[in-house]
Amino acid sequence: MSTRTRTTVTLPDDLLAHARAASGGNLSAYIEHALRAQQLRDAASAVRAWRERAAGDTEELADIFGEDVA
């Protein structure tokens, strides 16, 4: 398990109320899930650009991701 750090954030009341209600009692896990999803969305353009550059190199893609992806 990775190291955890406690932090403080300020949120609008309505957003916090929704997160608490939707979290099933584990607000930290709910927020972590939301942040990880955003992290993936933020990386999508870089991954897309890499795939476009590597599109002609199916051997490289197969080596990295497996034959079924390339």
Secondary structure, DSSP 8 states (H G I E B T S, - for coil): ------------HHHHHHHHHHTTT-HHHHHHHHHHHHHHHHHHHHHHHHHHHTTT-HHHHHHHH-TTT-
